Amino acid sequence: MNLASDCAECGEAITVRMDGERVLAVAPESPIVFYVERGCCETGPAVITHCPHINFFCGAGHASRWLADRRDLRGPLLGLPQAIAAAREHFDRAIRLVREGAL
């Protein structure tokens, strides 16, 4: 599986290549993900409502700078392993339901 995003601060491309649970390649080396706490957007799973506040960053400095301008947002800055675990925890069920046509 290939994942792609852009740094919400500078626009640099961020790519993650995975095989099942294993990360095969990532660029840049240490991306950061801001995962907003619940209740910021439309009702429903963020994967379906496309929450605009869950963002990738090319590094911790960019994430911190972006978040400093958004004092109304609360949530953790996660390294890639933690972001993968959070995504799995919060999105797997919704993704499975979408694939099955239940949503």
Buried (B, 14 or more C-beta within 10 A) or exposed (E): EEBEBBBBBEEBEBBBBBEEEEEEEBEEEEBBBBBBEEEBBEEEBBBBEEBEBBBBBBBEEBBBEBBEEEEEBEBEBBEBEBBBEBBEEBBEEBBEBBEEEEE
